[in-house]
Amino acid sequence: MNWLVTYAGAQPEEEIRRRLSEAGAETDPYAEAIPMTKEEWVIEITASADVATRLTDLPWVLAVHPQSDPSAYR
């Protein structure tokens, strides 16, 4: 399933991708993270619901929404 992960943007995008991969999520290497504010970025991932739920335990992850969830877009 595709998810949108909102994260604190202090880390380089490559580091975020590596950490998401270590957590069991896949990112599209051609899709870029999108800035929502100066401090918040969104990246699309593919992951199971269990993995997406576990991502919310990571301190730099602010939110995880199904891609089809309109509340994920500001």
Biopython code that builds the backbone (N, CA, C, O; Angstrom):
import numpy as np
from Bio.PDB.StructureBuilder import StructureBuilder

atoms = [
    (1, "MET", "N", (0.846, -1.176, 0.000)),
    (1, "MET", "CA", (0.000, 0.000, 0.000)),
    (1, "MET", "C", (0.892, 1.240, 0.000)),
    (1, "MET", "O", (1.986, 1.222, 0.565)),
    (2, "ASN", "N", (0.428, 2.305, -0.629)),
    (2, "ASN", "CA", (1.188, 3.554, -0.652)),
    (2, "ASN", "C", (0.772, 4.443, 0.513)),
    (2, "ASN", "O", (-0.407, 4.567, 0.844)),
    (3, "TRP", "N", (1.774, 5.051, 1.117)),
    (3, "TRP", "CA", (1.580, 5.919, 2.277)),
    (3, "TRP", "C", (2.343, 7.216, 2.058)),
    (3, "TRP", "O", (3.310, 7.260, 1.298)),
    (4, "LEU", "N", (1.898, 8.271, 2.730)),
    (4, "LEU", "CA", (2.633, 9.533, 2.766)),
    (4, "LEU", "C", (3.181, 9.697, 4.174)),
    (4, "LEU", "O", (2.439, 9.652, 5.155)),
    (5, "VAL", "N", (4.485, 9.886, 4.258)),
    (5, "VAL", "CA", (5.149, 10.058, 5.542)),
    (5, "VAL", "C", (5.554, 11.520, 5.672)),
    (5, "VAL", "O", (6.308, 12.037, 4.847)),
    (6, "THR", "N", (5.058, 12.177, 6.697)),
    (6, "THR", "CA", (5.481, 13.543, 7.008)),
    (6, "THR", "C", (6.593, 13.429, 8.043)),
    (6, "THR", "O", (6.434, 12.769, 9.070)),
    (7, "TYR", "N", (7.717, 14.079, 7.763)),
    (7, "TYR", "CA", (8.856, 13.956, 8.677)),
    (7, "TYR", "C", (9.518, 15.309, 8.895)),
    (7, "TYR", "O", (9.373, 16.235, 8.097)),
    (8, "ALA", "N", (10.257, 15.392, 10.011)),
    (8, "ALA", "CA", (11.027, 16.591, 10.319)),
    (8, "ALA", "C", (12.180, 16.656, 9.327)),
    (8, "ALA", "O", (12.946, 15.703, 9.190)),
    (9, "GLY", "N", (12.299, 17.775, 8.642)),
    (9, "GLY", "CA", (13.219, 17.878, 7.518)),
    (9, "GLY", "C", (14.641, 18.264, 7.831)),
    (9, "GLY", "O", (15.332, 18.784, 6.955)),
    (10, "ALA", "N", (15.107, 18.035, 9.036)),
    (10, "ALA", "CA", (16.466, 18.432, 9.386)),
    (10, "ALA", "C", (17.529, 17.504, 8.794)),
    (10, "ALA", "O", (18.691, 17.894, 8.679)),
    (11, "GLN", "N", (17.145, 16.280, 8.419)),
    (11, "GLN", "CA", (18.112, 15.319, 7.885)),
    (11, "GLN", "C", (18.100, 15.344, 6.357)),
    (11, "GLN", "O", (17.093, 15.699, 5.744)),
    (12, "PRO", "N", (19.216, 14.967, 5.752)),
    (12, "PRO", "CA", (19.250, 14.871, 4.287)),
    (12, "PRO", "C", (18.274, 13.798, 3.792)),
    (12, "PRO", "O", (18.034, 12.804, 4.476)),
    (13, "GLU", "N", (17.725, 14.008, 2.616)),
    (13, "GLU", "CA", (16.745, 13.076, 2.059)),
    (13, "GLU", "C", (17.322, 11.663, 1.917)),
    (13, "GLU", "O", (16.606, 10.685, 2.134)),
    (14, "GLU", "N", (18.584, 11.542, 1.560)),
    (14, "GLU", "CA", (19.198, 10.220, 1.417)),
    (14, "GLU", "C", (19.179, 9.467, 2.743)),
    (14, "GLU", "O", (18.960, 8.256, 2.774)),
    (15, "GLU", "N", (19.408, 10.186, 3.830)),
    (15, "GLU", "CA", (19.379, 9.578, 5.164)),
    (15, "GLU", "C", (17.969, 9.111, 5.509)),
    (15, "GLU", "O", (17.792, 8.034, 6.079)),
    (16, "ILE", "N", (16.977, 9.909, 5.168)),
    (16, "ILE", "CA", (15.579, 9.540, 5.415)),
    (16, "ILE", "C", (15.246, 8.274, 4.635)),
    (16, "ILE", "O", (14.644, 7.350, 5.181)),
    (17, "ARG", "N", (15.629, 8.227, 3.376)),
    (17, "ARG", "CA", (15.361, 7.041, 2.551)),
    (17, "ARG", "C", (16.026, 5.792, 3.148)),
    (17, "ARG", "O", (15.424, 4.719, 3.179)),
    (18, "ARG", "N", (17.257, 5.939, 3.615)),
    (18, "ARG", "CA", (17.975, 4.809, 4.214)),
    (18, "ARG", "C", (17.247, 4.317, 5.461)),
    (18, "ARG", "O", (17.062, 3.115, 5.647)),
    (19, "ARG", "N", (16.839, 5.249, 6.308)),
    (19, "ARG", "CA", (16.148, 4.872, 7.548)),
    (19, "ARG", "C", (14.790, 4.231, 7.267)),
    (19, "ARG", "O", (14.400, 3.280, 7.944)),
    (20, "LEU", "N", (14.079, 4.743, 6.282)),
    (20, "LEU", "CA", (12.794, 4.140, 5.915)),
    (20, "LEU", "C", (13.004, 2.724, 5.392)),
    (20, "LEU", "O", (12.233, 1.817, 5.705)),
    (21, "SER", "N", (14.045, 2.544, 4.599)),
    (21, "SER", "CA", (14.358, 1.220, 4.070)),
    (21, "SER", "C", (14.694, 0.251, 5.200)),
    (21, "SER", "O", (14.246, -0.896, 5.192)),
    (22, "GLU", "N", (15.475, 0.707, 6.163)),
    (22, "GLU", "CA", (15.821, -0.131, 7.313)),
    (22, "GLU", "C", (14.581, -0.528, 8.109)),
    (22, "GLU", "O", (14.548, -1.592, 8.726)),
    (23, "ALA", "N", (13.565, 0.328, 8.094)),
    (23, "ALA", "CA", (12.324, 0.053, 8.825)),
    (23, "ALA", "C", (11.379, -0.847, 8.029)),
    (23, "ALA", "O", (10.342, -1.262, 8.547)),
    (24, "GLY", "N", (11.725, -1.155, 6.774)),
    (24, "GLY", "CA", (10.909, -2.058, 5.973)),
    (24, "GLY", "C", (10.055, -1.395, 4.915)),
    (24, "GLY", "O", (9.238, -2.059, 4.277)),
    (25, "ALA", "N", (10.226, -0.094, 4.714)),
    (25, "ALA", "CA", (9.456, 0.635, 3.702)),
    (25, "ALA", "C", (10.292, 0.798, 2.432)),
    (25, "ALA", "O", (11.521, 0.805, 2.481)),
    (26, "GLU", "N", (9.612, 0.927, 1.306)),
    (26, "GLU", "CA", (10.282, 1.168, 0.028)),
    (26, "GLU", "C", (9.961, 2.581, -0.439)),
    (26, "GLU", "O", (8.832, 3.050, -0.291)),
    (27, "THR", "N", (10.959, 3.255, -1.003)),
    (27, "THR", "CA", (10.734, 4.567, -1.601)),
    (27, "THR", "C", (11.078, 4.487, -3.076)),
    (27, "THR", "O", (11.940, 3.705, -3.478)),
    (28, "ASP", "N", (10.412, 5.287, -3.872)),
    (28, "ASP", "CA", (10.700, 5.371, -5.301)),
    (28, "ASP", "C", (11.959, 6.218, -5.461)),
    (28, "ASP", "O", (11.966, 7.378, -5.048)),
    (29, "PRO", "N", (13.020, 5.674, -6.047)),
    (29, "PRO", "CA", (14.261, 6.440, -6.160)),
    (29, "PRO", "C", (14.139, 7.681, -7.038)),
    (29, "PRO", "O", (14.995, 8.564, -6.978)),
    (30, "TYR", "N", (13.085, 7.760, -7.855)),
    (30, "TYR", "CA", (12.915, 8.904, -8.748)),
    (30, "TYR", "C", (11.955, 9.951, -8.198)),
    (30, "TYR", "O", (11.867, 11.056, -8.732)),
    (31, "ALA", "N", (11.237, 9.609, -7.136)),
    (31, "ALA", "CA", (10.299, 10.561, -6.530)),
    (31, "ALA", "C", (11.032, 11.368, -5.464)),
    (31, "ALA", "O", (11.770, 10.818, -4.646)),
    (32, "GLU", "N", (10.820, 12.662, -5.488)),
    (32, "GLU", "CA", (11.483, 13.532, -4.522)),
    (32, "GLU", "C", (10.575, 13.803, -3.337)),
    (32, "GLU", "O", (9.350, 13.795, -3.459)),
    (33, "ALA", "N", (11.191, 14.044, -2.190)),
    (33, "ALA", "CA", (10.438, 14.488, -1.023)),
    (33, "ALA", "C", (9.925, 15.897, -1.312)),
    (33, "ALA", "O", (10.580, 16.677, -2.003)),
    (34, "ILE", "N", (8.761, 16.208, -0.781)),
    (34, "ILE", "CA", (8.113, 17.493, -1.049)),
    (34, "ILE", "C", (8.084, 18.319, 0.232)),
    (34, "ILE", "O", (7.606, 17.838, 1.259)),
    (35, "PRO", "N", (8.588, 19.555, 0.193)),
    (35, "PRO", "CA", (8.515, 20.392, 1.391)),
    (35, "PRO", "C", (7.091, 20.890, 1.616)),
    (35, "PRO", "O", (6.454, 21.407, 0.699)),
    (36, "MET", "N", (6.602, 20.732, 2.832)),
    (36, "MET", "CA", (5.282, 21.249, 3.191)),
    (36, "MET", "C", (5.438, 22.584, 3.921)),
    (36, "MET", "O", (4.692, 23.531, 3.673)),
    (37, "THR", "N", (6.405, 22.644, 4.812)),
    (37, "THR", "CA", (6.797, 23.873, 5.502)),
    (37, "THR", "C", (8.326, 23.842, 5.559)),
    (37, "THR", "O", (8.954, 22.941, 5.005)),
    (38, "LYS", "N", (8.910, 24.815, 6.222)),
    (38, "LYS", "CA", (10.361, 24.817, 6.367)),
    (38, "LYS", "C", (10.866, 23.600, 7.147)),
    (38, "LYS", "O", (11.955, 23.091, 6.884)),
    (39, "GLU", "N", (10.064, 23.144, 8.102)),
    (39, "GLU", "CA", (10.481, 22.050, 8.976)),
    (39, "GLU", "C", (9.865, 20.701, 8.628)),
    (39, "GLU", "O", (10.315, 19.677, 9.142)),
    (40, "GLU", "N", (8.851, 20.671, 7.772)),
    (40, "GLU", "CA", (8.147, 19.423, 7.485)),
    (40, "GLU", "C", (8.218, 19.070, 6.003)),
    (40, "GLU", "O", (8.001, 19.913, 5.133)),
    (41, "TRP", "N", (8.527, 17.809, 5.744)),
    (41, "TRP", "CA", (8.610, 17.287, 4.390)),
    (41, "TRP", "C", (7.736, 16.059, 4.290)),
    (41, "TRP", "O", (7.453, 15.411, 5.298)),
    (42, "VAL", "N", (7.301, 15.727, 3.076)),
    (42, "VAL", "CA", (6.487, 14.537, 2.835)),
    (42, "VAL", "C", (7.173, 13.692, 1.773)),
    (42, "VAL", "O", (7.669, 14.207, 0.771)),
    (43, "ILE", "N", (7.192, 12.379, 2.010)),
    (43, "ILE", "CA", (7.739, 11.436, 1.043)),
    (43, "ILE", "C", (6.766, 10.269, 0.920)),
    (43, "ILE", "O", (6.169, 9.836, 1.906)),
    (44, "GLU", "N", (6.615, 9.771, -0.294)),
    (44, "GLU", "CA", (5.731, 8.628, -0.528)),
    (44, "GLU", "C", (6.513, 7.336, -0.334)),
    (44, "GLU", "O", (7.656, 7.215, -0.776)),
    (45, "ILE", "N", (5.882, 6.374, 0.332)),
    (45, "ILE", "CA", (6.495, 5.067, 0.533)),
    (45, "ILE", "C", (5.511, 3.974, 0.139)),
    (45, "ILE", "O", (4.310, 4.214, 0.014)),
    (46, "THR", "N", (6.033, 2.789, -0.051)),
    (46, "THR", "CA", (5.221, 1.588, -0.199)),
    (46, "THR", "C", (5.574, 0.697, 0.980)),
    (46, "THR", "O", (6.743, 0.380, 1.202)),
    (47, "ALA", "N", (4.555, 0.294, 1.736)),
    (47, "ALA", "CA", (4.794, -0.530, 2.925)),
    (47, "ALA", "C", (3.499, -1.190, 3.355)),
    (47, "ALA", "O", (2.409, -0.771, 2.962)),
    (48, "SER", "N", (3.631, -2.219, 4.162)),
    (48, "SER", "CA", (2.450, -2.849, 4.753)),
    (48, "SER", "C", (1.892, -1.922, 5.834)),
    (48, "SER", "O", (2.568, -0.992, 6.273)),
    (49, "ALA", "N", (0.681, -2.179, 6.248)),
    (49, "ALA", "CA", (0.067, -1.382, 7.317)),
    (49, "ALA", "C", (0.868, -1.514, 8.606)),
    (49, "ALA", "O", (0.997, -0.544, 9.353)),
    (50, "ASP", "N", (1.407, -2.699, 8.878)),
    (50, "ASP", "CA", (2.211, -2.897, 10.089)),
    (50, "ASP", "C", (3.462, -2.025, 10.077)),
    (50, "ASP", "O", (3.797, -1.394, 11.080)),
    (51, "VAL", "N", (4.147, -1.994, 8.944)),
    (51, "VAL", "CA", (5.353, -1.167, 8.832)),
    (51, "VAL", "C", (4.983, 0.304, 8.970)),
    (51, "VAL", "O", (5.658, 1.044, 9.686)),
    (52, "ALA", "N", (3.928, 0.734, 8.301)),
    (52, "ALA", "CA", (3.507, 2.139, 8.384)),
    (52, "ALA", "C", (3.180, 2.520, 9.822)),
    (52, "ALA", "O", (3.514, 3.620, 10.262)),
    (53, "THR", "N", (2.536, 1.630, 10.551)),
    (53, "THR", "CA", (2.209, 1.899, 11.954)),
    (53, "THR", "C", (3.480, 2.010, 12.787)),
    (53, "THR", "O", (3.585, 2.893, 13.638)),
    (54, "ARG", "N", (4.443, 1.129, 12.554)),
    (54, "ARG", "CA", (5.703, 1.180, 13.311)),
    (54, "ARG", "C", (6.497, 2.449, 13.010)),
    (54, "ARG", "O", (7.241, 2.930, 13.865)),
    (55, "LEU", "N", (6.347, 2.993, 11.807)),
    (55, "LEU", "CA", (7.079, 4.218, 11.470)),
    (55, "LEU", "C", (6.706, 5.369, 12.395)),
    (55, "LEU", "O", (7.528, 6.246, 12.657)),
    (56, "THR", "N", (5.477, 5.370, 12.889)),
    (56, "THR", "CA", (5.049, 6.465, 13.772)),
    (56, "THR", "C", (5.808, 6.464, 15.091)),
    (56, "THR", "O", (5.768, 7.455, 15.820)),
    (57, "ASP", "N", (6.498, 5.376, 15.415)),
    (57, "ASP", "CA", (7.311, 5.315, 16.634)),
    (57, "ASP", "C", (8.666, 5.997, 16.466)),
    (57, "ASP", "O", (9.351, 6.264, 17.454)),
    (58, "LEU", "N", (9.054, 6.277, 15.235)),
    (58, "LEU", "CA", (10.340, 6.929, 14.995)),
    (58, "LEU", "C", (10.234, 8.410, 15.356)),
    (58, "LEU", "O", (9.259, 9.062, 14.981)),
    (59, "PRO", "N", (11.213, 8.953, 16.072)),
    (59, "PRO", "CA", (11.098, 10.330, 16.571)),
    (59, "PRO", "C", (11.019, 11.402, 15.491)),
    (59, "PRO", "O", (10.460, 12.471, 15.737)),
    (60, "TRP", "N", (11.554, 11.153, 14.317)),
    (60, "TRP", "CA", (11.555, 12.157, 13.251)),
    (60, "TRP", "C", (10.339, 12.054, 12.343)),
    (60, "TRP", "O", (10.138, 12.914, 11.485)),
    (61, "VAL", "N", (9.517, 11.009, 12.518)),
    (61, "VAL", "CA", (8.284, 10.860, 11.740)),
    (61, "VAL", "C", (7.166, 11.599, 12.463)),
    (61, "VAL", "O", (6.875, 11.316, 13.626)),
    (62, "LEU", "N", (6.548, 12.538, 11.776)),
    (62, "LEU", "CA", (5.483, 13.337, 12.373)),
    (62, "LEU", "C", (4.110, 12.737, 12.127)),
    (62, "LEU", "O", (3.226, 12.855, 12.975)),
    (63, "ALA", "N", (3.913, 12.089, 10.965)),
    (63, "ALA", "CA", (2.617, 11.482, 10.637)),
    (63, "ALA", "C", (2.792, 10.512, 9.477)),
    (63, "ALA", "O", (3.705, 10.645, 8.663)),
    (64, "VAL", "N", (1.888, 9.526, 9.421)),
    (64, "VAL", "CA", (1.829, 8.580, 8.305)),
    (64, "VAL", "C", (0.366, 8.454, 7.915)),
    (64, "VAL", "O", (-0.481, 8.143, 8.753)),
    (65, "HIS", "N", (0.067, 8.695, 6.639)),
    (65, "HIS", "CA", (-1.309, 8.630, 6.131)),
    (65, "HIS", "C", (-1.351, 7.758, 4.884)),
    (65, "HIS", "O", (-0.400, 7.747, 4.103)),
    (66, "PRO", "N", (-2.449, 7.024, 4.691)),
    (66, "PRO", "CA", (-2.614, 6.362, 3.394)),
    (66, "PRO", "C", (-2.594, 7.430, 2.297)),
    (66, "PRO", "O", (-3.112, 8.528, 2.500)),
    (67, "GLN", "N", (-2.020, 7.131, 1.170)),
    (67, "GLN", "CA", (-1.904, 8.140, 0.116)),
    (67, "GLN", "C", (-3.265, 8.671, -0.310)),
    (67, "GLN", "O", (-3.367, 9.826, -0.724)),
    (68, "SER", "N", (-4.298, 7.868, -0.220)),
    (68, "SER", "CA", (-5.631, 8.308, -0.643)),
    (68, "SER", "C", (-6.358, 9.127, 0.415)),
    (68, "SER", "O", (-7.475, 9.584, 0.175)),
    (69, "ASP", "N", (-5.745, 9.324, 1.588)),
    (69, "ASP", "CA", (-6.370, 10.070, 2.684)),
    (69, "ASP", "C", (-6.240, 11.572, 2.423)),
    (69, "ASP", "O", (-5.126, 12.096, 2.439)),
    (70, "PRO", "N", (-7.363, 12.283, 2.181)),
    (70, "PRO", "CA", (-7.270, 13.713, 1.873)),
    (70, "PRO", "C", (-6.701, 14.550, 3.015)),
    (70, "PRO", "O", (-6.206, 15.650, 2.769)),
    (71, "SER", "N", (-6.754, 14.064, 4.259)),
    (71, "SER", "CA", (-6.199, 14.846, 5.369)),
    (71, "SER", "C", (-4.676, 14.876, 5.320)),
    (71, "SER", "O", (-4.054, 15.657, 6.040)),
    (72, "ALA", "N", (-4.066, 14.040, 4.485)),
    (72, "ALA", "CA", (-2.613, 14.036, 4.361)),
    (72, "ALA", "C", (-2.119, 15.258, 3.602)),
    (72, "ALA", "O", (-0.943, 15.609, 3.689)),
    (73, "TYR", "N", (-2.996, 15.901, 2.869)),
    (73, "TYR", "CA", (-2.628, 17.084, 2.086)),
    (73, "TYR", "C", (-3.091, 18.326, 2.821)),
    (73, "TYR", "O", (-4.222, 18.389, 3.304)),
    (74, "ARG", "N", (-2.220, 19.303, 2.903)),
    (74, "ARG", "CA", (-2.592, 20.532, 3.617)),
    (74, "ARG", "C", (-3.070, 21.569, 2.646)),
    (74, "ARG", "O", (-3.430, 22.674, 3.051)),
]
sb = StructureBuilder()
sb.init_structure("model")
sb.init_model(0)
sb.init_chain("A")
sb.init_seg("    ")
for serial, (resi, resn, name, xyz) in enumerate(atoms, 1):
    if name == "N":
        sb.init_residue(resn, " ", resi, " ")
    sb.init_atom(name, np.array(xyz, "f"), 0.0, 1.0, " ", f" {name:<3s}", serial, name[0])
structure = sb.get_structure()
